[in-house]
Amino acid sequence: MPYQTNIALVLTPRITQRYLVNPAHRRRQAGKSRWIITVDEEVECFITSQTLRWVEVSTAWGVIQNGNSLLVLGLSSNNISLKLAKFVDSDGKDLWHGYPADFVKNNQDRPGMVTLQDWKTRGFIEKHHMIKIRKGKECNL
């Protein structure tokens, strides 16, 4: 399905939350990471985060597997490849938006251990990746 930016998408029946494709993370903007995957892939990543319950309070986390590694989802403001997605319920009313997460630069962009453990169990990451992500250290995902 071709999704559009800046429109609150109602994803029912698959997901009850609404999702906003934020155009600020679709173009170069100072201080913001940007998606390099398609809008459809971004929305599907969000749907997966909800379906597989990678949700911690009002924050959800996403990854896309690409063979034996994770797909690069976006670029940091310094053009560093980012492979984790962070989705937030910005208004507390189930209106979510997301961006590529820079876990090295930003403490708030580090998923919790429950999510990381699930990714490990599913074979997306290994134990040493979990430790490095939680500590904000670079690692080859």
TORLO-225853 format. One record per atom (N, C-alpha, C): residue number from 1; residue in three letters; atom name; x, y, z. Coordinates in pm, whole numbers. Atoms other than C-alpha are relative to their C-alpha. Layout:
# residues N
+-----+-----+----+--------+--------+--------+
|   k |   r |  a |      x |      y |      z |
+-----+-----+----+--------+--------+--------+
| NUM | ALA | CA |      X |      Y |      Z |
...
+-----+-----+----+--------+--------+--------+
***
This chain:
# residues 141
+-----+-----+----+--------+--------+--------+
|   k |   r |  a |      x |      y |      z |
+-----+-----+----+--------+--------+--------+
|   1 | MET |  N |     85 |   -118 |      0 |
|   1 | MET | CA |      0 |      0 |      0 |
|   1 | MET |  C |     90 |    124 |      0 |
|   2 | PRO |  N |    -82 |   -122 |      0 |
|   2 | PRO | CA |    151 |    340 |    -89 |
|   2 | PRO |  C |    -46 |     99 |    107 |
|   3 | TYR |  N |     33 |    -93 |   -109 |
|   3 | TYR | CA |    151 |    546 |    231 |
|   3 | TYR |  C |     53 |    138 |    -34 |
|   4 | GLN |  N |    -42 |   -137 |     24 |
|   4 | GLN | CA |    193 |    923 |    238 |
|   4 | GLN |  C |     52 |     63 |    127 |
|   5 | THR |  N |    -53 |    -72 |   -115 |
|   5 | THR | CA |    376 |   1164 |    464 |
|   5 | THR |  C |   -102 |    100 |     52 |
|   6 | ASN |  N |     77 |   -106 |    -66 |
|   6 | ASN | CA |    212 |   1403 |    709 |
|   6 | ASN |  C |   -150 |    -26 |      6 |
|   7 | ILE |  N |    141 |     38 |    -14 |
|   7 | ILE | CA |   -119 |   1213 |    722 |
|   7 | ILE |  C |     -7 |   -108 |    106 |
|   8 | ALA |  N |     15 |    102 |   -104 |
|   8 | ALA | CA |   -230 |   1017 |   1029 |
|   8 | ALA |  C |    -66 |   -122 |    -63 |
|   9 | LEU |  N |     47 |    123 |     62 |
|   9 | LEU | CA |   -267 |    664 |    895 |
|   9 | LEU |  C |    -72 |    -85 |    103 |
|  10 | VAL |  N |     73 |     94 |    -84 |
|  10 | VAL | CA |   -529 |    439 |   1048 |
|  10 | VAL |  C |     32 |   -138 |    -55 |
|  11 | LEU |  N |    -53 |    127 |     47 |
|  11 | LEU | CA |   -379 |     92 |   1028 |
|  11 | LEU |  C |    -90 |   -119 |     32 |
|  12 | THR |  N |     97 |    105 |    -33 |
|  12 | THR | CA |   -685 |   -107 |   1140 |
|  12 | THR |  C |    -31 |    -79 |   -127 |
|  13 | PRO |  N |     15 |     85 |   -116 |
|  13 | PRO | CA |   -756 |   -399 |   1134 |
|  13 | PRO |  C |    132 |    -57 |     52 |
|  14 | ARG |  N |   -126 |     59 |    -44 |
|  14 | ARG | CA |   -387 |   -494 |   1161 |
|  14 | ARG |  C |     49 |     60 |    131 |
|  15 | ILE |  N |    -55 |    -72 |   -115 |
|  15 | ILE | CA |   -303 |   -234 |   1424 |
|  15 | ILE |  C |   -101 |    108 |     38 |
|  16 | THR |  N |    100 |    -99 |    -41 |
|  16 | THR | CA |   -527 |     -4 |   1629 |
|  16 | THR |  C |     59 |    140 |     11 |
|  17 | GLN |  N |    -62 |   -131 |    -10 |
|  17 | GLN | CA |   -275 |    279 |   1664 |
|  17 | GLN |  C |     -1 |     71 |   -137 |
|  18 | ARG |  N |    -16 |    -80 |    122 |
|  18 | ARG | CA |   -250 |    562 |   1412 |
|  18 | ARG |  C |    148 |     31 |    -14 |
|  19 | TYR |  N |   -142 |    -27 |     26 |
|  19 | TYR | CA |     86 |    635 |   1248 |
|  19 | TYR |  C |     13 |    120 |    -92 |
|  20 | LEU |  N |    -27 |   -119 |     80 |
|  20 | LEU | CA |    216 |    965 |   1113 |
|  20 | LEU |  C |    139 |    -12 |    -60 |
|  21 | VAL |  N |   -130 |     -1 |     68 |
|  21 | VAL | CA |    493 |    953 |    854 |
|  21 | VAL |  C |     46 |    145 |      4 |
|  22 | ASN |  N |    -46 |   -137 |    -24 |
|  22 | ASN | CA |    683 |   1262 |    966 |
|  22 | ASN |  C |     96 |     44 |   -110 |
|  23 | PRO |  N |    -87 |    -44 |    109 |
|  23 | PRO | CA |    830 |   1453 |    670 |
|  23 | PRO |  C |    136 |     53 |     47 |
|  24 | ALA |  N |   -128 |    -49 |    -52 |
|  24 | ALA | CA |   1104 |   1596 |    896 |
|  24 | ALA |  C |    106 |   -109 |     -1 |
|  25 | HIS |  N |    -96 |    111 |      2 |
|  25 | HIS | CA |   1264 |   1250 |    898 |
|  25 | HIS |  C |      8 |    -66 |   -138 |
|  26 | ARG |  N |     -6 |     50 |    138 |
|  26 | ARG | CA |   1227 |   1202 |    523 |
|  26 | ARG |  C |     93 |     85 |    -85 |
|  27 | ARG |  N |    -91 |    -88 |     74 |
|  27 | ARG | CA |   1463 |   1483 |    418 |
|  27 | ARG |  C |    114 |     40 |     93 |
|  28 | ARG |  N |   -111 |    -50 |    -83 |
|  28 | ARG | CA |   1789 |   1630 |    537 |
|  28 | ARG |  C |    -48 |    119 |     80 |
|  29 | GLN |  N |     36 |   -111 |    -88 |
|  29 | GLN | CA |   1720 |   1849 |    837 |
|  29 | GLN |  C |     99 |     -1 |    115 |
|  30 | ALA |  N |   -104 |    -10 |   -102 |
|  30 | ALA | CA |   1980 |   1972 |   1083 |
|  30 | ALA |  C |    -43 |    -66 |    130 |
|  31 | GLY |  N |     22 |     62 |   -129 |
|  31 | GLY | CA |   2002 |   1759 |   1394 |
|  31 | GLY |  C |    -96 |   -118 |      1 |
|  32 | LYS |  N |     97 |    110 |      6 |
|  32 | LYS | CA |   1754 |   1494 |   1274 |
|  32 | LYS |  C |     54 |   -114 |    -86 |
|  33 | SER |  N |    -31 |    114 |     84 |
|  33 | SER | CA |   1809 |   1144 |   1147 |
|  33 | SER |  C |   -106 |     -8 |   -110 |
|  34 | ARG |  N |     98 |     12 |    109 |
|  34 | ARG | CA |   1639 |   1052 |    821 |
|  34 | ARG |  C |     -5 |   -142 |    -51 |
|  35 | TRP |  N |     21 |    133 |     57 |
|  35 | TRP | CA |   1492 |    738 |    675 |
|  35 | TRP |  C |     61 |     -6 |   -139 |
|  36 | ILE |  N |    -39 |     24 |    139 |
|  36 | ILE | CA |   1648 |    593 |    362 |
|  36 | ILE |  C |    -82 |   -116 |    -58 |
|  37 | ILE |  N |     92 |    103 |     49 |
|  37 | ILE | CA |   1399 |    307 |    339 |
|  37 | ILE |  C |   -126 |     69 |    -53 |
|  38 | THR |  N |    122 |    -58 |     54 |
|  38 | THR | CA |   1069 |    361 |    161 |
|  38 | THR |  C |   -100 |     29 |    113 |
|  39 | VAL |  N |    106 |    -29 |    -96 |
|  39 | VAL | CA |    766 |    503 |    340 |
|  39 | VAL |  C |    -75 |   -129 |     35 |
|  40 | ASP |  N |     67 |    126 |    -26 |
|  40 | ASP | CA |    598 |    163 |    301 |
|  40 | ASP |  C |     80 |    -87 |     97 |
|  41 | GLU |  N |    -85 |     78 |    -90 |
|  41 | GLU | CA |    895 |     -8 |    470 |
|  41 | GLU |  C |     -1 |     58 |    141 |
|  42 | GLU |  N |      8 |    -66 |   -131 |
|  42 | GLU | CA |    885 |    248 |    753 |
|  42 | GLU |  C |   -129 |    -40 |     72 |
|  43 | VAL |  N |    129 |     35 |    -61 |
|  43 | VAL | CA |    515 |    180 |    816 |
|  43 | VAL |  C |     -4 |   -148 |     36 |
|  44 | GLU |  N |     -3 |    144 |    -30 |
|  44 | GLU | CA |    564 |   -198 |    796 |
|  44 | GLU |  C |     90 |    -29 |    120 |
|  45 | CYS |  N |    -87 |     16 |   -116 |
|  45 | CYS | CA |    851 |   -169 |   1046 |
|  45 | CYS |  C |    -76 |     36 |    128 |
|  46 | PHE |  N |     83 |    -38 |   -114 |
|  46 | PHE | CA |    613 |     13 |   1282 |
|  46 | PHE |  C |   -103 |   -108 |     32 |
|  47 | ILE |  N |    101 |    104 |    -20 |
|  47 | ILE | CA |    342 |   -248 |   1232 |
|  47 | ILE |  C |     64 |   -123 |     65 |
|  48 | THR |  N |    -70 |    113 |    -59 |
|  48 | THR | CA |    595 |   -522 |   1310 |
|  48 | THR |  C |     33 |     26 |    146 |
|  49 | SER |  N |    -33 |    -34 |   -140 |
|  49 | SER | CA |    704 |   -340 |   1627 |
|  49 | SER |  C |   -120 |    -18 |     91 |
|  50 | GLN |  N |    123 |     14 |    -79 |
|  50 | GLN | CA |    344 |   -340 |   1746 |
|  50 | GLN |  C |    -44 |   -146 |      7 |
|  51 | THR |  N |     45 |    140 |      8 |
|  51 | THR | CA |    260 |   -693 |   1632 |
|  51 | THR |  C |     84 |    -91 |     89 |
|  52 | LEU |  N |    -90 |     84 |    -78 |
|  52 | LEU | CA |    567 |   -846 |   1798 |
|  52 | LEU |  C |     24 |     55 |    140 |
|  53 | ARG |  N |     -1 |    -60 |   -134 |
|  53 | ARG | CA |    522 |   -625 |   2105 |
|  53 | ARG |  C |    138 |     48 |     45 |
|  54 | TRP |  N |   -127 |    -62 |    -37 |
|  54 | TRP | CA |    855 |   -447 |   2097 |
|  54 | TRP |  C |    -29 |    141 |     52 |
|  55 | VAL |  N |     51 |   -127 |    -52 |
|  55 | VAL | CA |    684 |   -173 |   2296 |
|  55 | VAL |  C |     35 |     10 |    148 |
|  56 | GLU |  N |    -34 |    -31 |   -139 |
|  56 | GLU | CA |    805 |    -17 |   2622 |
|  56 | GLU |  C |    -68 |    132 |     34 |
|  57 | VAL |  N |     84 |   -116 |    -36 |
|  57 | VAL | CA |    544 |    224 |   2763 |
|  57 | VAL |  C |    -48 |     67 |   -129 |
|  58 | SER |  N |     45 |    -68 |    121 |
|  58 | SER | CA |    495 |    481 |   2483 |
|  58 | SER |  C |    110 |      7 |   -106 |
|  59 | THR |  N |   -109 |      9 |     97 |
|  59 | THR | CA |    804 |    382 |   2285 |
|  59 | THR |  C |      3 |   -141 |    -57 |
|  60 | ALA |  N |    -13 |    131 |     66 |
|  60 | ALA | CA |    837 |    101 |   2032 |
|  60 | ALA |  C |    130 |      0 |    -80 |
|  61 | TRP |  N |   -129 |     16 |     68 |
|  61 | TRP | CA |   1146 |    -34 |   1859 |
|  61 | TRP |  C |    -16 |    -90 |   -120 |
|  62 | GLY |  N |     11 |     81 |    120 |
|  62 | GLY | CA |   1196 |   -179 |   1515 |
|  62 | GLY |  C |    133 |    -27 |    -66 |
|  63 | VAL |  N |   -113 |     39 |     85 |
|  63 | VAL | CA |   1446 |   -356 |   1294 |
|  63 | VAL |  C |    -58 |    -71 |   -122 |
|  64 | ILE |  N |     37 |     78 |    118 |
|  64 | ILE | CA |   1429 |   -510 |    949 |
|  64 | ILE |  C |    117 |    -91 |    -31 |
|  65 | GLN |  N |   -105 |     98 |     28 |
|  65 | GLN | CA |   1624 |   -828 |    889 |
|  65 | GLN |  C |     30 |      0 |   -149 |
|  66 | ASN |  N |    -47 |      1 |    139 |
|  66 | ASN | CA |   1830 |   -837 |    571 |
|  66 | ASN |  C |    101 |   -113 |    -12 |
|  67 | GLY |  N |    -89 |    116 |      4 |
|  67 | GLY | CA |   1971 |  -1187 |    528 |
|  67 | GLY |  C |     51 |    -29 |    139 |
|  68 | ASN |  N |    -63 |     28 |   -130 |
|  68 | ASN | CA |   2217 |  -1243 |    814 |
|  68 | ASN |  C |     30 |    126 |     80 |
|  69 | SER |  N |    -26 |   -124 |    -73 |
|  69 | SER | CA |   2228 |   -879 |    920 |
|  69 | SER |  C |   -128 |     84 |      3 |
|  70 | LEU |  N |    113 |    -91 |     -4 |
|  70 | LEU | CA |   1999 |   -584 |    978 |
|  70 | LEU |  C |     14 |    102 |   -112 |
|  71 | LEU |  N |      4 |    -98 |    107 |
|  71 | LEU | CA |   1896 |   -346 |    702 |
|  71 | LEU |  C |     31 |    138 |     56 |
|  72 | VAL |  N |    -21 |   -140 |    -36 |
|  72 | VAL | CA |   2022 |     12 |    720 |
|  72 | VAL |  C |   -131 |     72 |    -25 |
|  73 | LEU |  N |    130 |    -67 |      9 |
|  73 | LEU | CA |   1704 |    208 |    792 |
|  73 | LEU |  C |     13 |    148 |    -32 |
|  74 | GLY |  N |    -15 |   -143 |     19 |
|  74 | GLY | CA |   1842 |    558 |    786 |
|  74 | GLY |  C |    140 |     47 |     29 |
|  75 | LEU |  N |   -129 |    -64 |    -24 |
|  75 | LEU | CA |   2126 |    800 |    839 |
|  75 | LEU |  C |    -15 |    102 |    113 |
|  76 | SER |  N |     -2 |   -101 |   -105 |
|  76 | SER | CA |   2217 |   1013 |   1139 |
|  76 | SER |  C |     23 |    137 |    -63 |
|  77 | SER |  N |    -26 |   -135 |     52 |
|  77 | SER | CA |   2259 |   1388 |   1104 |
|  77 | SER |  C |    145 |     13 |    -48 |
|  78 | ASN |  N |   -140 |      3 |     45 |
|  78 | ASN | CA |   2631 |   1304 |   1054 |
|  78 | ASN |  C |     23 |   -107 |   -107 |
|  79 | ASN |  N |     -5 |    101 |    107 |
|  79 | ASN | CA |   2551 |   1049 |    778 |
|  79 | ASN |  C |     57 |   -134 |     44 |
|  80 | ILE |  N |    -38 |    132 |    -49 |
|  80 | ILE | CA |   2622 |    744 |    995 |
|  80 | ILE |  C |   -119 |    -94 |    -19 |
|  81 | SER |  N |    106 |     98 |     24 |
|  81 | SER | CA |   2422 |    432 |    902 |
|  81 | SER |  C |    -66 |    -41 |    132 |
|  82 | LEU |  N |     78 |     38 |   -118 |
|  82 | LEU | CA |   2145 |    350 |   1151 |
|  82 | LEU |  C |    -89 |   -118 |    -35 |
|  83 | LYS |  N |     74 |    122 |     27 |
|  83 | LYS | CA |   1980 |      9 |   1177 |
|  83 | LYS |  C |   -115 |    -26 |     97 |
|  84 | LEU |  N |    111 |     14 |    -95 |
|  84 | LEU | CA |   1735 |     57 |   1465 |
|  84 | LEU |  C |   -100 |    113 |    -23 |
|  85 | ALA |  N |    106 |   -101 |     10 |
|  85 | ALA | CA |   1402 |    239 |   1451 |
|  85 | ALA |  C |    -60 |     23 |    137 |
|  86 | LYS |  N |     71 |    -35 |   -122 |
|  86 | LYS | CA |   1238 |    421 |   1737 |
|  86 | LYS |  C |   -133 |     64 |    -40 |
|  87 | PHE |  N |    133 |    -53 |     25 |
|  87 | PHE | CA |    865 |    491 |   1735 |
|  87 | PHE |  C |    -55 |     51 |    133 |
|  88 | VAL |  N |     52 |    -60 |   -122 |
|  88 | VAL | CA |    700 |    720 |   1987 |
|  88 | VAL |  C |   -146 |     40 |    -16 |
|  89 | ASP |  N |    138 |    -47 |     -8 |
|  89 | ASP | CA |    342 |    790 |   2087 |
|  89 | ASP |  C |      9 |    143 |     52 |
|  90 | SER |  N |    -35 |   -136 |    -36 |
|  90 | SER | CA |    399 |   1162 |   2085 |
|  90 | SER |  C |   -108 |     75 |     77 |
|  91 | ASP |  N |    105 |    -75 |    -68 |
|  91 | ASP | CA |     61 |   1276 |   2213 |
|  91 | ASP |  C |    -72 |    -81 |    108 |
|  92 | GLY |  N |     64 |     85 |    -99 |
|  92 | GLY | CA |    -32 |    985 |   2440 |
|  92 | GLY |  C |   -137 |    -49 |    -41 |
|  93 | LYS |  N |    133 |     38 |     49 |
|  93 | LYS | CA |   -339 |    921 |   2224 |
|  93 | LYS |  C |     11 |    -96 |   -119 |
|  94 | ASP |  N |    -22 |     98 |    107 |
|  94 | ASP | CA |   -204 |    643 |   2001 |
|  94 | ASP |  C |     21 |     63 |   -137 |
|  95 | LEU |  N |    -46 |    -58 |    126 |
|  95 | LEU | CA |    -70 |    878 |   1733 |
|  95 | LEU |  C |    153 |     -8 |      2 |
|  96 | TRP |  N |   -142 |     32 |     -4 |
|  96 | TRP | CA |    279 |    744 |   1666 |
|  96 | TRP |  C |     73 |     60 |   -119 |
|  97 | HIS |  N |    -90 |    -30 |    111 |
|  97 | HIS | CA |    570 |    859 |   1453 |
|  97 | HIS |  C |    135 |    -62 |     35 |
|  98 | GLY |  N |   -127 |     67 |    -26 |
|  98 | GLY | CA |    920 |    721 |   1416 |
|  98 | GLY |  C |    116 |     64 |    -74 |
|  99 | TYR |  N |   -122 |    -47 |     64 |
|  99 | TYR | CA |   1276 |    783 |   1314 |
|  99 | TYR |  C |    111 |   -103 |     21 |
| 100 | PRO |  N |   -114 |     89 |    -23 |
| 100 | PRO | CA |   1605 |    595 |   1274 |
| 100 | PRO |  C |     71 |     42 |    128 |
| 101 | ALA |  N |    -55 |    -27 |   -133 |
| 101 | ALA | CA |   1756 |    567 |   1622 |
| 101 | ALA |  C |    152 |     -9 |      0 |
| 102 | ASP |  N |   -147 |     -4 |    -13 |
| 102 | ASP | CA |   2117 |    661 |   1699 |
| 102 | ASP |  C |     36 |    -35 |    145 |
| 103 | PHE |  N |    -23 |     46 |   -138 |
| 103 | PHE | CA |   2188 |    450 |   2008 |
| 103 | PHE |  C |    139 |     36 |     51 |
| 104 | VAL |  N |   -134 |    -39 |    -44 |
| 104 | VAL | CA |   2556 |    557 |   2015 |
| 104 | VAL |  C |     -3 |    144 |     50 |
| 105 | LYS |  N |      2 |   -142 |    -32 |
| 105 | LYS | CA |   2483 |    930 |   2028 |
| 105 | LYS |  C |   -103 |     37 |    107 |
| 106 | ASN |  N |    110 |    -40 |    -87 |
| 106 | ASN | CA |   2157 |    934 |   2227 |
| 106 | ASN |  C |    -43 |   -111 |     95 |
| 107 | ASN |  N |     45 |     98 |   -100 |
| 107 | ASN | CA |   2079 |    750 |   2552 |
| 107 | ASN |  C |   -144 |    -44 |    -23 |
| 108 | GLN |  N |    142 |     30 |     16 |
| 108 | GLN | CA |   1707 |    771 |   2477 |
| 108 | GLN |  C |    -28 |    -86 |   -124 |
| 109 | ASP |  N |     16 |     82 |    120 |
| 109 | ASP | CA |   1762 |    580 |   2151 |
| 109 | ASP |  C |     49 |   -144 |     20 |
| 110 | ARG |  N |    -44 |    136 |    -32 |
| 110 | ARG | CA |   1859 |    256 |   2329 |
| 110 | ARG |  C |   -117 |    -83 |     48 |
| 111 | PRO |  N |    110 |     87 |    -44 |
| 111 | PRO | CA |   1598 |    -20 |   2347 |
| 111 | PRO |  C |     32 |    -65 |    134 |
| 112 | GLY |  N |    -17 |     70 |   -127 |
| 112 | GLY | CA |   1543 |   -193 |   2679 |
| 112 | GLY |  C |     40 |   -145 |    -22 |
| 113 | MET |  N |    -49 |    138 |      7 |
| 113 | MET | CA |   1669 |   -541 |   2759 |
| 113 | MET |  C |   -106 |    -99 |    -46 |
| 114 | VAL |  N |    105 |     93 |     43 |
| 114 | VAL | CA |   1332 |   -709 |   2700 |
| 114 | VAL |  C |     -5 |     -5 |   -153 |
| 115 | THR |  N |      2 |     -6 |    147 |
| 115 | THR | CA |   1328 |   -592 |   2337 |
| 115 | THR |  C |    128 |    -60 |    -57 |
| 116 | LEU |  N |   -127 |     53 |     49 |
| 116 | LEU | CA |   1697 |   -667 |   2287 |
| 116 | LEU |  C |      7 |   -152 |     14 |
| 117 | GLN |  N |      1 |    145 |    -21 |
| 117 | GLN | CA |   1652 |  -1015 |   2433 |
| 117 | GLN |  C |    -87 |    -69 |   -105 |
| 118 | ASP |  N |     86 |     59 |    102 |
| 118 | ASP | CA |   1365 |  -1083 |   2194 |
| 118 | ASP |  C |     70 |      1 |   -136 |
| 119 | TRP |  N |    -75 |     -5 |    127 |
| 119 | TRP | CA |   1578 |   -969 |   1899 |
| 119 | TRP |  C |    108 |   -108 |     -2 |
| 120 | LYS |  N |   -101 |    105 |     -9 |
| 120 | LYS | CA |   1852 |  -1204 |   2020 |
| 120 | LYS |  C |    -63 |   -137 |    -21 |
| 121 | THR |  N |     71 |    128 |     12 |
| 121 | THR | CA |   1606 |  -1494 |   2054 |
| 121 | THR |  C |    -42 |    -26 |   -145 |
| 122 | ARG |  N |     42 |     13 |    139 |
| 122 | ARG | CA |   1483 |  -1429 |   1700 |
| 122 | ARG |  C |    118 |     -7 |    -97 |
| 123 | GLY |  N |   -119 |      9 |     85 |
| 123 | GLY | CA |   1842 |  -1427 |   1569 |
| 123 | GLY |  C |     35 |    127 |    -74 |
| 124 | PHE |  N |    -31 |   -127 |     65 |
| 124 | PHE | CA |   1849 |  -1060 |   1470 |
| 124 | PHE |  C |    133 |     56 |     46 |
| 125 | ILE |  N |   -125 |    -49 |    -59 |
| 125 | ILE | CA |   2137 |   -974 |   1704 |
| 125 | ILE |  C |     57 |   -110 |     89 |
| 126 | GLU |  N |    -64 |     94 |    -91 |
| 126 | GLU | CA |   2384 |  -1158 |   1926 |
| 126 | GLU |  C |     18 |     66 |    136 |
| 127 | LYS |  N |    -11 |    -50 |   -137 |
| 127 | LYS | CA |   2452 |  -1122 |   2298 |
| 127 | LYS |  C |     95 |    119 |     10 |
| 128 | HIS |  N |    -94 |   -112 |     -9 |
| 128 | HIS | CA |   2755 |   -895 |   2248 |
| 128 | HIS |  C |    -59 |    127 |    -60 |
| 129 | HIS |  N |     69 |   -118 |     54 |
| 129 | HIS | CA |   2536 |   -663 |   2036 |
| 129 | HIS |  C |    -90 |     63 |    106 |
| 130 | MET |  N |     89 |    -50 |   -107 |
| 130 | MET | CA |   2286 |   -637 |   2324 |
| 130 | MET |  C |     77 |     88 |     97 |
| 131 | ILE |  N |    -81 |    -71 |    -99 |
| 131 | ILE | CA |   2559 |   -527 |   2563 |
| 131 | ILE |  C |     49 |    133 |    -56 |
| 132 | LYS |  N |    -51 |   -124 |     61 |
| 132 | LYS | CA |   2709 |   -274 |   2322 |
| 132 | LYS |  C |   -111 |    102 |    -24 |
| 133 | ILE |  N |    112 |    -93 |     23 |
| 133 | ILE | CA |   2371 |   -124 |   2231 |
| 133 | ILE |  C |    -40 |     66 |    132 |
| 134 | ARG |  N |     39 |    -56 |   -130 |
| 134 | ARG | CA |   2277 |    -80 |   2600 |
| 134 | ARG |  C |    103 |     99 |     53 |
| 135 | LYS |  N |   -107 |    -91 |    -46 |
| 135 | LYS | CA |   2614 |     88 |   2667 |
| 135 | LYS |  C |     26 |    114 |    -98 |
| 136 | GLY |  N |    -20 |   -106 |     98 |
| 136 | GLY | CA |   2592 |    307 |   2356 |
| 136 | GLY |  C |    131 |    -10 |    -74 |
| 137 | LYS |  N |   -127 |     20 |     70 |
| 137 | LYS | CA |   2899 |    155 |   2195 |
| 137 | LYS |  C |    -27 |    -47 |   -142 |
| 138 | GLU |  N |     14 |     40 |    139 |
| 138 | GLU | CA |   2942 |    110 |   1823 |
| 138 | GLU |  C |     14 |   -151 |    -11 |
| 139 | CYS |  N |    -11 |    143 |     27 |
| 139 | CYS | CA |   2888 |   -241 |   1695 |
| 139 | CYS |  C |    -46 |    -27 |   -142 |
| 140 | ASN |  N |     33 |     37 |    137 |
| 140 | ASN | CA |   2857 |   -414 |   1362 |
| 140 | ASN |  C |   -123 |    -90 |      2 |
| 141 | LEU |  N |    127 |     76 |     -3 |
| 141 | LEU | CA |   2491 |   -520 |   1347 |
| 141 | LEU |  C |    -22 |    -72 |   -131 |
+-----+-----+----+--------+--------+--------+
***
